[in-house]
């Protein structure tokens, strides 16, 4: 199994910095609450006296969404949505210990982090690319629709879309749950300094996985135009 960004996405969005992580042996039994609170506290500290809409990381994704023809205040990248919820409610949702860890790290660094059940992705390729209009996307309620041609999505070899509007919303089909044992994590940044942020995000998630799932063996890679692919087994 391989993960990559298409050449068209990379050429169209040259400011993209990206990284990927794979791990196995995860479950829903670990308690990541301590790490979640620590990463969340970092995000709360950044939000003191300002809003997420002022963060350079969020502004860069807003510009990207605008370039895709989307209203940035209607369709927000995942990290902006988490930070907005955190500012308003004071906490992040608790879903699954792996998801909770990734969400907290996403909020702490203000960049999107997607975590997918690797066994729900059709081999041999998951690619961030422009949709053809033939892909099918399943939301968290089980409803199925098709991303419009040209929309940036995570598409696998079976034509399943695992995200809508790039970093706006993931698919319920590959959502991490009690059945999940193998994961693929992807983080993407568009701001100045993104190339420095991405490794920090990967390291934070890998450290959390090693601490709570010692046998998870997280593997990470920073993806670049010269090294664009990540092999995550399968």
N, C-alpha and C positions, 0 to 999 in steps of 0.2 A: 504494500500500500504506500502510495506517495501523496504528498500534499505540495501544492505550488500555487503561485499566482500566474495567470496567463501573461504572455508577452504584451497583449493589448492593454491589460490592466497596469502592468509595470510602466509601459511607455506613456499611458494616459495619466498616470499619477506618480510622477517621478519622485515625489517627496515621501513616498511610502517607505516605512521601516517596519519589518515584520520578523516574527520569530515563532517557533513551534516547539511543542513538548509532547512526548508520549510517555505513558506509564501504564503499568498493569497491576493487578492484584488489589485494586481499590474496592472498598465496600462502603456501606452506609452506617457502619458501627462506630467509627472513630469520632472523637470529640475535638473538633478544630476550633472550638469557641474561643480559646485563649488567643490563638493567632488571628482569628477573625476580629476580635476586639482590638488587638494591637494595630492591625492594618487600618481598621475603621477609624481609630483614634487619629491616625495620621491624616486621613481625609477630612475628618471633622476640624482638625487644626487648620488645614488649608482653607476651609470654608468660613472660618471665623472672620467676620467683617467683610465678606465678599460673597459672590455667588459663583457657581460652576461655569456660568456663561462667560466669565472673565478669564478663565484658565486658558493658557495658550494651547494646551492639548485639545480642549473642547472647541475652541475657536477654529483650530486647524481642521477638525472634522466637520464643523459647520460649513466652512468654505468648500470642503470636498462634497458635502451633500448638495450645496448650492450649485456646484459645477455639474452634478449629476441631474440637475433640474428639479431637485426636491426642496421643499420649504424646510429649513433647518429647525424651525420651532414646531413643526408638525411631525417630522421624522427625526428623532434624535439618535445619535450613536449610543450604544449600550452603556458606556461609561458615564455619559452625561445623564442618562436616565437614572442610573444608580445614585449619582451624586445629588441629583435633584430630589430623589426620594429621601436620601440621607439628610439633606438640609431641612426638608419639611417635617420628617417624622423622627429624626434623631437616630435611626437604625436602618439596617438592611434586612431584607427578608431572609428567613432561614428555610432552605429548600433541601439540601443534601450537603454533607460535610465537604465534599470536593467542590461543589458549586459555590458554597458559602465562602470557602477559601479563595477561589478564583474571583468571586465578586468583590470581596474585601480588598484584594490586591488591585483589581481593576479600579476601584474607587481611590485607593491610596495613590496610585500613579496616574489616574485620570485618563487612562487609555482603554479601549475595548479589549476584553479577554473573552474568547469563546471557548467553551469546554464541551466536547461532544463524546458520545459513546462510540468508540472506534468500531465496535462490532455492528453498528447500525449504518455504516458507510459502505457503499458498494465499491468493491475493488475494480480496477487497480489504481484509480486516481480520484482524489478530491481536489478540485481546482477552483480558485476564486476567479471567476470569469464573467463576461457578459452573457446573460441568458439569451437563448434562441427563441424563447416563447413556448417551447415544448416541455420544459421542465415542470415537475409537480412538487408543490410545497404543502406540507401538513402542519397546521398550527397546533397549539397546545390543547385545543379543544377537539382535535381530530378532523376539522374541516380542511379540505384540499382545494388549492387554487394554483394558478400558474403565474410566475413572475413574467412581466411584460418583456418582450424582446429588448435587449439593451440594458436591462437592469443588472447591476452587479450582484452576484450571488455566489454561494459556495455550492458547486454542483459536482455530484459524483458520477461514476461511470454508468449508472443505471438511469441517469437523467433526473435524479431526485435533488431538489434544491434544499439545502440545509440552513439557509438564511434568506431573509428578505432585506432588500436595500442595503446590502453589504454588511454593515455593522449595526443595523437597526434592531433586528429581531432574529433569533434562532428558530429552528424548527422543533416541534414537539417530537418528531420521529426519532431524532438522535439525541434527545435530551437525556442527561445523566439521571439515573434513578436507582432504585434498589437492586435492579438486575445488572447494573453496570460493573464491569471488571477491568476493562481497558478504556483509556481515554486518550483523546487528542486535544491539545490546548493550542490555540492560536491567539497571538496578540499582535495588534497593528497600530502604528502611530503615524501621524502626518505632520507633527509640529517640528520646529527647529529643536534639535536635541533628541529626536525620536530614536536615532541610532544608539544613543546612550541609555535611553529609557528601556528599550525592549529587553536587553540582557538583564537588567535589574528586575523586571517583571518575571522573566523566566526563572531567575535564581530564587526569587521569593516563593514562587509556586513550587519549584523543585524542593526547596528546603522544607516547606510545609508537608509535601508528600512524603519525603524521607522521614520526617519526624513522626508522622501518624500512620504511615503504611510503609514500614521499613523494607518490605520486599518489593516495593513498587518500581524500583529501578528507573527513575525518570531520566529520559534522554532529551537533550535540548539542542536547538540549532537556531542561529540567526540567519535569516534568509536574505540574500542579496541578488542583484541581477547576475552576478557571476556564479553564485551558488544558490539557485532559486528553489531547489527541491528538498523535501524532508521525507525520509523513509521511516514510516511508523509501523512496519510489519503488517501482519495480517495474512 
